[in-house]
């Protein structure tokens, strides 16, 4: 027979019991840790945060609309009811038709008095119609006083509801182009006030004379075109400070240059800061550099020659010269609008053949000691920068019959923005980052001439 299986030893049983106890303890510890973790603030926040996010997201639109409504109420008050349309009364239309027909003042006053009576009755009893069946309407003729051009209107076939617009050959009419016909009841008093004259009948000769005056006015329509150019950064890679430096360096010896250059370099940093704030303020500060300098005609020509030959001449953009030549051939007037000094840019004005120059001018006075004409360090008039460029262009256009809507302008910096907006075709030349962004935003052409 098979032998019985051996019974486990006491030591093996003890080991198994100890291992089971350890596993049970570990399991209880894990459960305790999990419970503690679930009850911690961080865990509770992690559980509720998605719920809060969903609620905020779902209510964002309603919240925004609520805030907009509240702000609108604070700013504008409660919304107003739209005004209801008010029909034109029979007497009001009768006045308009009578006025257009050239009725005498007595007739117009009679119609107006009748309307006042009807309005008073309507206020007392709104159910009573303000129309009078027995009131005869004035006869409408084709004679009308001129005031506002509403196009071709057939007054002979007009009805109490207003004149009818049709296409009529002007040569076949016996009334002028300028006719004011209104369907607004409030106009019956306003029309006389605006015109400043009483209605009257016009003869055929009167109408002919008015047509001749209109023809003469049409002949005076502005037909000239101009192209306005900034200089520094647009026609040439230059700036007004280095035009001055080029001349100033020619007046100093080697030792003076060693002292003056570092000093003026620091001053240029200040100029850059001021120029970022206001181009006009910079121009006023820069004018002080010329204080006490001899301002005779020969001295100014010498300064311009040195600055042009040593600095400006080699910096002119060939593309700018080519564009100016094309514009001149097309009949454009070339106008230079710049913050540079007028006498310093004389050589480049001759180079491009400008028809007119708008530039900064320096104030001069006579030195009591030397009896020489010197610069005072002040600008003569407002600085040609920012909005002043726009004002100078408007003045030039008015004096020279220039059609600005058909004109062009070229600039490179934000200081030229007002000038560019003055014309119908602005262009930006080799702009820096801020002006390039502005040009792209406005849809202005960007020309890379640099």
C-alpha positions in Angstrom: 0.0 0.0 0.0 1.2 3.5 -0.6 2.9 5.2 2.2 1.0 8.2 3.8 2.1 11.8 2.7 4.3 13.5 5.1 2.7 16.2 7.3 4.1 19.8 7.0 6.6 20.7 9.5 5.9 23.3 12.2 8.5 25.7 10.8 6.9 25.7 7.3 3.4 26.6 8.7 4.9 29.5 10.7 6.5 30.9 7.6 3.2 30.8 5.6 1.3 32.5 8.3 3.9 35.2 8.6 3.8 35.8 4.8 0.0 36.0 4.8 0.0 38.5 7.6 2.5 40.7 5.7 0.3 40.7 2.6 -2.8 41.6 4.5 -1.0 44.4 6.3 0.3 45.8 2.9 -3.3 45.6 1.5 -4.7 47.5 4.5 -2.0 50.2 4.2 -2.7 50.6 0.5 -6.4 51.1 1.2 -5.6 53.6 3.9 -3.3 55.6 1.6 -5.9 55.6 -1.2 -8.6 56.8 1.2 -6.3 59.5 2.6 -5.3 60.6 -0.9 -9.0 60.8 -2.0 -9.8 63.0 1.0 -6.9 65.4 0.5 -7.6 69.0 -0.7 -5.5 68.4 -3.8 -7.6 65.5 -4.8 -10.8 67.3 -4.2 -9.6 70.2 -6.4 -8.6 67.9 -9.1 -12.0 66.3 -9.1 -14.0 69.6 -9.1 -11.8 71.6 -11.5 -13.1 69.9 -14.7 -16.7 70.5 -13.5 -16.0 74.2 -12.9 -14.3 74.5 -16.2 -17.2 73.0 -18.1 -19.7 75.3 -16.3 -17.6 78.5 -17.0 -17.2 77.5 -20.6 -20.9 76.8 -21.1 -21.8 80.2 -19.5 -19.1 82.3 -21.2 -21.4 83.5 -24.0 -24.2 84.4 -21.7 -21.8 86.2 -19.3 -20.3 88.2 -22.1 -23.8 89.2 -23.4 -24.8 90.2 -20.0 -21.8 92.4 -19.5 -22.3 94.0 -22.9 -25.9 94.7 -22.1 -25.0 96.2 -18.7 -22.3 98.5 -20.3 -24.7 99.5 -23.0 -27.4 100.5 -20.5 -24.9 102.5 -18.4 -23.6 104.4 -21.5 -26.7 104.8 -23.6 -29.5 104.3 -21.2 -32.6 102.2 -21.9 -33.1 101.4 -25.6 -35.3 103.8 -27.4 -38.2 102.8 -29.5 -37.7 103.3 -33.2 -39.5 106.3 -34.6 -42.6 105.4 -36.5 -43.0 106.6 -40.0 -45.1 109.7 -40.3 -47.1 110.1 -43.6 -47.0 113.4 -45.3 -50.2 115.3 -44.9 -52.2 116.5 -47.8 -51.7 120.2 -47.0 -48.0 119.7 -46.5 -47.7 118.1 -49.9 -49.8 120.8 -51.4 -47.4 123.4 -50.0 -44.4 121.6 -51.5 -46.0 121.3 -54.9 -47.1 124.9 -54.8 -43.6 126.0 -53.8 -42.0 124.0 -56.6 -44.5 125.4 -59.1 -43.5 129.0 -58.1 -46.7 130.0 -56.3 -46.7 133.5 -54.8 -46.0 133.9 -51.1 -49.6 134.7 -50.3 -50.7 131.3 -51.6 -48.0 129.5 -49.7 -49.0 131.3 -46.4 -52.6 130.4 -47.0 -51.7 126.7 -47.4 -49.5 126.9 -44.3 -52.3 128.5 -42.2 -54.8 125.9 -43.4 -52.3 123.2 -42.3 -52.0 124.7 -38.8 -55.7 124.6 -38.4 -55.9 121.0 -39.4 -53.0 120.1 -37.0 -54.9 121.7 -34.1 -58.1 119.8 -35.0 -56.1 116.6 -35.1 -54.6 117.2 -31.6 -58.1 117.7 -30.2 -59.6 114.7 -32.0 -57.1 112.3 -33.5 -59.8 110.3 -35.2 -60.7 113.2 -37.4 -58.8 113.0 -40.7 -56.7 116.0 -41.5 -57.4 115.8 -45.2 -59.9 118.1 -46.8 -61.8 116.9 -49.8 -62.9 120.4 -50.7 -59.4 121.9 -50.7 -58.3 122.5 -54.3 -54.7 121.5 -55.1 -52.6 124.2 -56.8 -51.8 123.6 -60.5 -48.3 122.2 -61.0 -46.4 123.8 -63.8 -42.9 123.2 -65.2 -41.5 126.4 -63.8 -39.4 125.8 -60.7 -36.9 127.8 -58.7 -33.3 126.4 -58.8 -31.7 125.2 -55.6 -30.5 121.6 -55.5 -29.8 119.2 -58.3 -31.9 116.1 -58.0 -31.5 115.1 -61.6 -34.2 115.0 -64.3 -37.6 115.3 -62.8 -40.9 115.6 -64.6 -42.8 118.2 -62.6 -45.6 118.4 -65.1 -46.6 114.8 -64.4 -45.9 114.8 -60.7 -48.6 113.7 -58.3 -49.4 114.9 -54.7 -47.1 112.1 -53.5 -44.0 113.7 -55.0 -42.2 114.3 -58.3 -41.5 111.4 -60.7 -37.9 110.8 -61.8 -37.6 110.0 -65.5 -34.9 110.4 -68.2 -35.6 113.5 -70.1 -33.4 115.2 -72.7 -32.3 118.4 -71.1 -32.7 120.2 -74.4 -36.4 119.3 -74.5 -37.2 120.7 -71.0 -38.3 124.2 -70.1 -37.2 124.1 -66.4 -33.6 124.1 -65.0 -31.6 121.1 -63.8 -31.5 122.5 -60.2 -34.8 121.6 -58.6 -35.6 120.9 -55.0 -38.6 118.6 -54.5 -39.1 117.2 -51.0 -41.6 114.7 -49.4 -40.7 115.7 -45.9 -43.3 117.9 -44.1 -40.7 119.6 -42.0 -39.0 120.9 -45.2 -41.7 123.4 -46.0 -40.3 126.0 -43.6 -36.7 124.9 -43.8 -36.4 125.3 -47.5 -37.1 129.0 -47.4 -34.7 129.5 -44.5 -31.9 127.6 -46.3 -32.4 129.3 -49.6 -32.7 132.8 -48.1 -35.0 133.9 -51.0 -38.7 133.7 -51.7 -39.9 131.4 -54.5 -40.2 133.2 -57.9 -40.9 132.3 -61.5 -38.0 132.2 -63.8 -38.1 133.2 -67.5 -36.4 131.3 -70.2 -33.6 133.9 -70.4 -33.0 133.5 -66.7 -32.6 129.7 -67.1 -30.2 130.2 -70.0 -28.0 132.5 -68.0 -27.9 130.0 -65.2 -26.9 127.3 -67.6 -24.0 129.5 -68.9 -22.8 130.1 -65.4 -22.8 126.4 -64.6 -20.8 125.8 -67.8 -18.2 128.4 -66.7 -17.9 126.8 -63.3 -17.3 123.4 -64.9 -14.4 124.9 -66.9 -12.7 125.7 -63.6 -12.6 122.1 -62.5 -9.2 121.1 -61.2 -7.3 119.0 -63.7 -3.7 119.3 -62.6 -1.9 116.5 -60.9 1.1 116.5 -58.6 3.5 113.9 -57.1 4.7 114.8 -53.6 8.0 113.3 -52.4 9.6 113.1 -49.0 13.4 113.4 -49.3 15.3 111.6 -46.5 14.7 107.8 -46.9 12.5 108.3 -49.9 14.5 110.0 -52.6 17.9 109.4 -50.9 19.3 107.3 -48.1 20.0 110.3 -46.0 18.9 112.2 -42.9 19.0 115.9 -42.0 21.5 115.4 -39.2 24.2 113.9 -41.4 23.7 116.6 -44.0 24.8 119.0 -41.2 27.6 116.7 -40.0 29.1 116.5 -43.5 29.4 120.3 -43.7 30.4 120.8 -40.0 33.3 118.3 -40.3 34.8 120.3 -43.2 35.2 123.3 -40.9 37.1 121.5 -38.1 40.8 120.5 -37.9 42.0 117.1 -36.6 42.1 118.1 -32.9 38.7 119.8 -33.0 37.2 116.7 -34.6 38.5 114.5 -31.8 36.6 116.7 -29.3 33.5 117.4 -31.3 32.7 114.0 -32.7 32.1 112.2 -29.3 30.1 115.1 -28.0 27.9 115.2 -31.1 27.5 111.4 -31.1 25.9 111.7 -27.6 23.7 114.5 -28.9 22.5 112.3 -31.8 21.3 109.7 -29.3 19.1 112.4 -27.7 17.9 113.4 -31.2 16.8 109.8 -31.9 14.8 109.7 -28.7 13.1 113.0 -29.3 12.4 112.0 -33.0 10.5 108.9 -31.8 8.2 111.1 -29.7 7.7 114.0 -32.2 9.4 114.8 -35.5 8.4 118.5 -35.1 10.1 118.8 -31.7 13.2 117.2 -33.2 13.3 119.7 -36.0 13.1 122.6 -33.5 15.9 121.2 -31.4 18.1 120.5 -34.5 17.7 124.1 -35.7 19.8 125.2 -32.6 22.9 123.6 -34.2 22.9 126.5 -36.7 22.7 129.2 -34.1 25.4 131.9 -34.8 26.4 130.4 -38.2 26.8 133.0 -41.0 23.6 132.9 -43.2 24.7 134.9 -46.2 23.7 133.6 -49.6 27.2 132.6 -50.5 27.7 130.9 -47.1 24.5 128.9 -47.6 25.5 127.9 -51.1 28.9 126.7 -49.8 27.3 124.6 -47.1 24.9 123.0 -49.6 27.7 122.2 -52.0 29.9 120.6 -49.4 27.0 118.5 -48.0 25.8 117.4 -51.4 29.2 116.5 -52.8 30.6 114.7 -49.7 27.4 113.0 -48.5 24.1 113.4 -50.3 25.0 112.9 -54.0 26.1 109.3 -53.7 23.0 108.4 -51.7 20.3 109.3 -54.1 18.2 106.3 -55.2 18.4 105.6 -59.0 14.9 104.1 -58.8 13.6 107.4 -57.4 15.2 109.4 -60.2 13.6 107.0 -62.8 10.2 107.3 -61.1 10.3 111.1 -61.0 11.3 111.2 -64.7 8.3 109.0 -65.6 5.9 111.1 -63.6 7.2 114.3 -65.2 6.6 112.8 -68.6 3.0 112.0 -67.6 2.4 115.6 -66.6 2.7 115.4 -62.9 4.1 118.4 -61.0 7.0 117.3 -58.8 6.8 118.7 -55.3 9.5 118.0 -52.6 8.0 118.0 -49.1 10.8 117.5 -46.5 12.0 118.4 -43.1 15.4 119.1 -44.4 16.6 122.7 -44.6 15.7 124.5 -47.8 19.1 125.8 -48.7 20.9 122.6 -47.9 18.9 120.6 -50.4 19.2 123.1 -53.3 21.5 120.8 -55.4 19.2 117.8 -55.2 16.2 120.0 -56.0 18.0 120.9 -59.2 19.0 117.3 -59.8 15.4 116.0 -59.8 13.9 119.1 -61.4 11.3 119.8 -58.7 8.6 122.2 -59.6 8.1 123.3 -56.0 9.8 122.7 -52.6 8.2 122.6 -49.2 11.1 122.5 -46.6 12.1 123.9 -43.2 13.5 127.4 -43.2 15.8 128.9 -40.6 15.2 132.3 -39.0 18.0 134.9 -39.5 19.0 138.2 -37.9 21.8 140.7 -38.2 24.7 140.3 -35.7 25.1 143.7 -34.0 28.9 143.1 -33.5 29.9 141.8 -36.9 26.9 143.3 -38.9 26.6 139.9 -40.6 23.4 137.9 -41.2 23.4 134.8 -39.0 21.0 132.1 -38.1 19.1 132.5 -34.8 18.7 128.8 -34.1 15.0 128.9 -34.6 12.7 127.7 -37.4 10.9 130.3 -39.5 7.4 129.0 -39.1 6.1 125.6 -38.2 8.3 122.5 -38.7 7.5 120.6 -41.9 6.6 117.3 -40.3 3.7 115.2 -39.3 0.4 117.0 -40.0 2.1 120.2 -41.2 3.0 118.3 -44.4 -0.6 117.7 -45.0 -1.5 121.4 -44.4 1.3 122.5 -46.8 0.1 120.1 -49.5 -3.5 121.3 -49.1 -2.4 125.0 -49.4 -0.3 124.2 -52.5 -3.1 122.3 -54.2 -5.6 125.2 -53.5 -3.2 127.8 -55.0 -2.3 125.7 -58.1 -5.6 124.0 -58.9 -4.2 120.5 -58.2 -6.6 117.6 -58.0 -5.4 115.7 -54.9 -7.6 112.7 -55.6 -5.6 112.2 -58.8 -2.2 113.0 -57.3 0.4 110.8 -55.7 2.6 110.9 -52.6 5.8 109.0 -51.6 7.1 108.6 -48.0 9.1 106.2 -45.9 8.2 106.9 -42.2 5.2 107.3 -39.9 5.9 111.1 -40.0 4.8 111.0 -43.6 1.4 109.3 -42.9 -0.6 112.5 -42.9 0.9 113.4 -46.2 0.2 110.0 -47.7 -3.5 110.2 -46.7 -3.9 113.5 -48.5 -3.7 112.1 -52.0 -5.5 109.5 -54.0 -2.5 107.2 -54.7 0.0 107.0 -51.8 3.1 104.8 -51.9 5.6 103.8 -49.2 9.3 103.6 -50.1 11.6 101.1 -48.4 9.9 101.5 -45.0 11.1 100.3 -41.6 9.1 97.8 -39.6 6.5 100.1 -38.1 5.7 101.9 -41.4 5.8 98.6 -43.3 3.1 97.3 -41.0 1.0 100.4 -41.5 1.4 100.2 -45.3 0.3 96.5 -45.3 -2.7 97.4 -43.0 -3.8 100.2 -45.3 -3.1 98.3 -48.6 -0.6 100.9 -49.8 2.0 99.8 -52.4 5.5 99.3 -51.0 8.4 100.2 -53.3 11.9 98.9 -52.5 14.1 101.7 -53.8 16.9 101.5 -51.1 
